[in-house]
Amino acid sequence: MLADICFGAVLFGLLQMLSFLDVMAVRWGIYLLWIVPFFAGFVRGILERQFLKRIPDWIGVAECGLLVFAAEIILCLLGSKGKAPDNFWTIFGAFFIIFIVPSVGLSIGGFVVGLQFGKSRTPSNHF
């Protein structure tokens, strides 16, 4: 649970920090915003393989995806102003296909890659 809270806080902090970038002014800004969830999922996968071996992989995948989705919903809430065109539903709708869906998929992909990387880095008992 502590790892999930730390993961969510780091992910939210990075996304909040990067959301201040004007995506149109920075040519590769959207790619940068996609790298953060992938990297966070990758690191979480490695840490889960090292420290939480008893948790099934599918539960870790679901937690990773839900944490990224929750962090992005919070970002949409913080970016909304209350009335159209800057209300929550407008911001959520604009970023759902462009940013939220790919970010959740990339974080899950990064998590699975991190699990595999962590598995290959664990010492084996074979000679």
C-alpha positions in Angstrom: 0.0 0.0 0.0 2.9 2.4 0.8 4.4 1.6 -2.6 1.1 2.5 -4.3 0.8 5.7 -2.5 4.4 6.7 -3.3 3.9 5.6 -6.9 0.8 7.7 -7.2 2.4 10.7 -5.6 5.5 10.6 -7.8 3.4 10.0 -11.0 1.0 12.8 -10.1 3.8 15.2 -9.2 5.6 14.5 -12.5 2.5 14.8 -14.5 1.5 18.0 -12.7 5.0 19.5 -13.3 4.9 18.6 -17.0 1.3 19.7 -17.5 2.5 23.3 -17.1 4.3 22.9 -20.4 2.4 24.4 -23.3 2.1 21.2 -25.5 1.7 23.3 -28.6 4.8 25.4 -27.9 6.9 22.3 -27.1 7.0 20.2 -30.3 7.5 16.9 -28.5 5.5 17.8 -25.4 2.9 15.1 -25.7 5.5 12.4 -26.2 7.2 13.7 -23.0 3.9 13.4 -21.2 3.6 9.8 -22.4 7.1 8.8 -21.3 6.3 9.7 -17.7 3.6 7.0 -17.2 5.7 4.4 -19.1 8.8 5.1 -16.9 6.7 5.1 -13.7 5.2 1.8 -14.7 8.6 0.4 -15.5 10.1 1.4 -12.2 7.0 0.1 -10.3 7.3 -3.3 -12.2 11.0 -3.6 -11.2 10.2 -2.8 -7.5 7.3 -5.1 -7.4 9.3 -8.0 -8.8 12.0 -7.3 -6.2 9.9 -6.7 -3.1 6.3 -7.9 -3.6 6.8 -11.4 -5.2 3.7 -12.9 -3.6 1.3 -10.5 -5.4 -0.1 -12.0 -8.6 1.1 -10.1 -11.7 -2.5 -9.4 -12.9 -3.3 -7.6 -9.7 -0.1 -5.4 -10.1 -1.1 -4.6 -13.7 -4.6 -3.6 -12.6 -3.3 -1.4 -9.7 -0.8 0.3 -12.1 -3.5 1.1 -14.6 -5.9 2.3 -12.0 -3.3 4.5 -10.3 -2.4 6.2 -13.6 -6.0 6.7 -14.5 -6.7 8.2 -11.0 -3.7 10.6 -11.3 -5.0 11.8 -14.7 -8.5 12.3 -13.4 -7.1 14.4 -10.6 -5.2 16.4 -13.1 -8.4 17.0 -15.1 -10.2 18.1 -11.9 -7.4 20.5 -11.0 -7.4 21.9 -14.6 -11.1 22.6 -14.7 -12.6 26.0 -13.9 -16.2 25.1 -13.3 -18.1 26.4 -16.3 -17.9 25.6 -20.0 -15.6 25.4 -22.0 -13.2 24.8 -19.1 -15.3 22.4 -17.0 -14.2 18.9 -16.0 -16.1 17.1 -18.7 -14.7 19.2 -21.5 -11.2 18.7 -20.3 -11.7 15.0 -19.7 -13.3 14.5 -23.1 -10.5 16.4 -24.9 -7.7 14.4 -23.2 -9.4 11.0 -22.9 -8.3 9.6 -26.3 -5.3 11.8 -26.8 -3.6 11.4 -23.4 -5.5 9.2 -20.9 -6.0 6.0 -22.8 -2.4 5.9 -24.2 -1.0 6.8 -20.8 -2.8 3.9 -19.1 -1.7 1.5 -21.8 1.9 2.7 -21.7 2.1 2.5 -17.9 0.8 -1.1 -18.1 3.3 -1.9 -20.8 6.1 -0.3 -18.8 5.0 -2.3 -15.8 5.1 -5.6 -17.7 8.5 -4.7 -19.1 9.7 -3.8 -15.6 8.4 -7.2 -14.3 10.3 -9.0 -17.0 13.4 -6.9 -16.5 13.2 -7.5 -12.7 12.8 -11.2 -13.3 15.9 -11.3 -15.4 17.9 -9.4 -12.8 17.0 -11.6 -9.8 19.8 -14.0 -8.8 19.0 -17.6 -9.5 20.0 -20.6 -7.4 21.3 -22.5 -10.4 25.0 -23.1 -10.9 
